[in-house]
Amino acid sequence: MGCTIRRFLLILLTLAGLASPARAALVALVSADEGAAFSEAADAITAELRGAGHRVQSFTLPLRADDTGFASAALIVTLGSRAAQLVSTLPQHGPVLHTLLPRSAFDRLPRPDDPRRVSAVYIDQPAGRQLELIRQALPDWQRLAVITGRDSAELGTRLQAAAREHRSLRVQTDIALGERDIYPVLQRMLAEPAILVAVPDATLFNSNTISNILLTAYHHRSPVVGFSAAYIKAGALLALYSTPAQIGQQAGEVARQALASGTLPPPQYPRQFRVGTNAYVARSLGITLEDPNALRDRLERTEGTP
């Protein structure tokens, strides 16, 4: 009888252990700077992880040799391309999740011996989502112009591949080797009006070039589709983007699940996104646009997003 009771208690203890939450872990959050976008994403990641009982320690570049918390972290989460590049060159003591960087930047990072120990939540949108939004928002337009740099040429290739599924859309790509090459390429590609799709390549589309790019496109009566809310304010007609908070929440969920399972999922695009429109530019170009929330809702239904 006593043996039966002891066995029963042992079973209860075993079940209680299986049902208990995962052991609290230390997560190192590495950022290149303390800008608003980085802070917004970091807050979302931290909230998700602390809600699951984990500890988060933040580090800003450059990392110091005495940053013992970094070395002992069960998971390293980087924010931005610079942080990802630096961490990728250091000896890793745990798996790494990169975020707030475009896929092209992630693809250029050194690969570890075990690729399953590194993953990412990209900042850019999947090509199919971009083209579907353009098809729905601008059904009368067929030509898309995409300018990339050497390191972002794959972005143009992916858009061309996705356009084969949208037979009404034609994607023309060209490469600019630097800021000086952008305007001759623009003049050539927009000789016939086309939708200019800006890509997240900071060597071409940055604070020094964006105003002139938008003005050049406007003079050619060509709408611009951007990849952040800032593009709408600057004069783009349309933008498809995910906020730092949306990306941070998704990265936090991936990190939490990885700590629980011991496995990182494959790299992924943002699940949540927003659509922005510029009514003034639309009127100036004689284009009628739907409400941005209606465009987003229809795009979500197309993707089957809950």
C-alpha positions in Angstrom: 0.0 0.0 0.0 2.8 2.4 1.0 4.6 1.6 -2.2 1.5 2.4 -4.3 1.1 5.7 -2.6 4.8 6.6 -3.1 4.5 5.6 -6.8 1.3 7.8 -7.1 3.1 10.8 -5.5 6.1 10.3 -7.9 3.7 10.4 -10.9 2.1 13.6 -9.6 5.5 15.2 -9.1 6.6 14.2 -12.6 3.5 15.7 -14.1 3.9 18.9 -12.1 7.4 19.2 -13.4 6.3 18.8 -17.0 3.6 21.4 -16.5 5.9 24.0 -14.9 7.0 26.9 -17.1 10.4 26.8 -18.9 13.4 27.8 -16.8 14.0 31.6 -16.9 16.8 32.5 -19.3 19.0 35.5 -19.9 18.5 37.1 -23.4 21.1 39.6 -24.7 19.6 42.4 -26.7 22.3 44.1 -28.9 21.6 47.3 -30.7 23.7 49.7 -32.9 22.2 52.8 -31.3 19.4 54.1 -29.2 17.2 55.6 -31.9 13.4 55.7 -31.7 12.9 52.7 -34.0 15.4 50.6 -32.1 13.9 51.5 -28.8 10.3 50.8 -30.0 11.4 47.3 -31.2 13.4 46.6 -28.1 10.5 47.5 -25.8 8.2 45.1 -27.7 10.8 42.3 -27.5 11.5 42.9 -23.8 7.8 42.9 -22.9 7.2 39.6 -24.7 10.2 37.9 -23.0 9.6 39.3 -19.5 6.0 38.3 -19.8 7.3 34.7 -20.1 9.6 35.1 -17.1 12.9 35.6 -18.9 15.5 38.3 -18.2 16.7 40.8 -20.8 19.9 42.7 -20.7 20.6 45.4 -23.3 23.9 46.1 -24.9 24.8 49.0 -27.3 27.7 48.8 -29.7 30.6 48.7 -29.3 30.6 45.7 -27.1 33.1 45.6 -24.3 35.3 42.6 -23.4 33.9 42.7 -19.8 30.3 42.4 -21.0 29.9 39.1 -19.1 26.1 39.1 -19.6 26.5 38.9 -23.3 28.8 35.8 -23.1 26.4 34.0 -20.7 23.2 34.7 -22.6 21.0 31.8 -23.7 19.9 33.7 -26.7 21.3 36.8 -28.5 18.9 39.2 -30.3 20.3 41.8 -32.6 18.6 45.0 -33.8 19.8 46.4 -37.1 22.3 45.4 -39.7 25.3 46.9 -37.9 24.7 44.9 -34.7 24.0 41.7 -36.8 27.3 42.1 -38.7 29.3 42.6 -35.5 27.7 39.8 -33.6 28.2 37.4 -36.5 31.9 37.9 -36.3 32.1 37.1 -32.6 32.4 33.6 -31.0 28.8 32.6 -30.2 27.8 31.2 -26.9 24.2 30.8 -27.8 21.7 31.0 -30.7 21.2 34.3 -32.5 18.1 36.0 -33.7 18.6 39.0 -36.0 15.9 41.6 -36.6 15.3 45.1 -38.0 17.4 44.2 -41.0 16.5 43.5 -44.7 16.8 40.0 -46.0 19.6 41.1 -48.3 21.7 42.1 -45.3 20.9 38.9 -43.5 22.0 36.9 -46.6 25.4 38.6 -46.5 26.2 37.6 -42.9 28.8 35.0 -42.2 27.2 31.6 -41.7 27.9 29.6 -38.6 28.9 26.0 -38.7 25.3 25.1 -37.6 22.9 27.3 -39.5 20.1 26.2 -37.3 21.6 28.4 -34.5 20.8 31.6 -36.4 17.5 33.1 -37.7 15.9 36.4 -38.5 12.7 38.4 -38.6 13.3 40.7 -41.7 12.3 44.3 -41.8 11.3 44.2 -45.5 8.1 42.8 -47.0 7.8 39.7 -49.1 7.7 40.4 -52.8 4.3 38.8 -53.3 2.7 41.0 -50.7 4.2 44.1 -52.4 3.0 43.2 -55.8 -0.5 42.2 -54.6 -0.9 45.6 -52.9 0.2 47.4 -56.1 -2.2 45.3 -58.2 -5.1 46.2 -55.9 -4.2 49.8 -55.2 -3.1 50.8 -58.7 -4.9 48.4 -61.1 -4.4 50.7 -64.2 -0.6 50.5 -63.9 1.5 47.7 -65.3 5.1 48.8 -65.3 7.3 48.7 -62.2 10.8 50.2 -62.0 13.2 48.8 -59.4 16.7 50.2 -58.8 19.0 48.2 -56.6 22.7 48.2 -55.6 25.1 45.4 -56.0 24.3 44.0 -52.6 20.5 44.3 -53.0 20.2 43.0 -56.6 18.4 39.9 -55.2 15.5 42.2 -54.2 14.9 43.0 -57.9 15.2 39.3 -58.8 12.6 38.3 -56.2 10.2 41.0 -57.4 10.6 39.8 -61.0 10.0 36.2 -60.0 6.8 37.2 -58.0 5.6 39.3 -61.0 5.4 36.1 -63.1 2.4 35.2 -60.9 0.8 38.6 -61.6 0.7 38.6 -65.4 -0.6 42.2 -65.4 2.6 43.5 -63.9 6.0 43.9 -65.5 9.1 44.6 -63.4 12.1 46.3 -65.0 15.3 46.3 -62.8 18.6 48.2 -63.1 21.6 48.5 -60.8 23.1 51.8 -59.5 26.6 51.4 -58.2 26.3 54.5 -55.9 24.3 57.6 -55.3 25.8 59.3 -58.4 24.3 56.6 -60.6 20.8 56.9 -59.3 19.6 59.9 -61.3 20.8 58.7 -64.8 19.2 55.3 -64.1 16.0 57.0 -63.0 15.8 59.2 -66.1 16.3 56.1 -68.2 13.8 53.9 -66.4 11.1 56.5 -66.0 11.2 57.8 -69.6 7.9 56.0 -69.8 5.9 56.5 -66.6 6.2 53.6 -64.2 5.7 52.8 -60.5 9.0 53.3 -58.8 9.4 50.7 -56.0 11.9 51.9 -53.4 14.0 49.1 -51.8 15.6 49.0 -48.3 19.2 49.6 -49.6 20.7 52.4 -47.5 23.5 53.0 -50.1 20.9 54.2 -52.5 17.7 55.1 -50.7 18.7 57.3 -47.7 18.2 60.7 -46.2 20.6 62.3 -48.7 18.9 61.0 -51.8 15.2 60.4 -51.1 14.0 64.0 -51.7 15.6 64.1 -55.2 14.4 60.6 -56.0 10.8 61.6 -55.2 11.0 64.8 -57.1 12.5 63.1 -60.2 9.8 60.5 -60.1 7.1 63.2 -59.7 8.4 65.1 -62.7 8.1 61.9 -64.7 4.5 61.5 -63.4 5.6 58.2 -61.8 4.2 57.2 -58.3 6.6 55.9 -55.7 5.9 53.0 -53.4 8.0 53.2 -50.2 8.9 50.8 -47.4 8.3 53.0 -44.3 5.9 55.6 -43.0 8.6 58.2 -43.5 8.2 57.8 -47.3 4.6 58.9 -47.2 5.6 62.0 -45.3 8.3 62.7 -47.8 6.1 62.4 -50.8 5.6 58.8 -51.8 2.2 57.8 -53.1 2.0 54.5 -51.3 4.0 52.6 -48.6 3.9 49.0 -47.3 5.7 48.5 -44.1 5.8 47.0 -40.6 6.4 49.2 -37.6 9.3 48.5 -35.3 6.8 47.5 -32.6 5.2 44.9 -34.9 8.6 43.5 -35.8 9.7 43.6 -32.2 6.6 41.7 -31.0 7.1 39.0 -33.7 10.8 38.7 -32.8 9.9 38.5 -29.1 7.5 35.6 -29.9 10.1 33.8 -31.9 12.7 34.3 -29.1 10.2 33.0 -26.4 9.3 29.9 -28.5 13.0 29.2 -29.2 13.9 29.3 -25.6 11.0 26.9 -24.8 11.8 24.5 -27.6 15.6 24.9 -27.9 15.1 25.4 -31.7 15.0 28.6 -33.8 12.6 28.6 -36.7 13.7 29.5 -40.3 14.1 33.3 -41.1 10.7 34.9 -41.7 9.1 38.1 -43.0 6.9 40.3 -40.9 3.4 38.9 -40.3 1.8 42.2 -39.4 2.0 45.3 -41.6 0.5 48.6 -42.4 -0.4 50.5 -45.6 0.1 54.2 -45.9 -1.1 56.6 -48.7 -0.5 60.2 -49.5 -3.8 61.9 -50.7 -2.0 65.1 -51.8 0.3 63.2 -54.2 -2.6 61.0 -55.4 -4.5 64.1 -56.4 -1.5 65.7 -58.0 -1.0 62.6 -60.2 -4.6 62.2 -60.9 -4.8 58.8 -59.1 -7.7 57.6 -57.0 -6.7 55.6 -54.0 -8.8 53.7 -51.5 -8.5 54.2 -47.7 -5.2 52.7 -46.5 -7.0 50.6 -43.8 -9.3 49.1 -46.5 -6.3 48.3 -48.6 -4.6 46.6 -45.7 -7.7 44.6 -44.7 -8.2 43.3 -48.3 -4.5 42.4 -48.4 -4.8 40.5 -45.2 -7.8 38.6 -46.5 -5.9 37.7 -49.6 -3.1 36.3 -47.5 -5.5 34.6 -45.1 -4.1 36.6 -42.2 -6.3 36.4 -39.1 
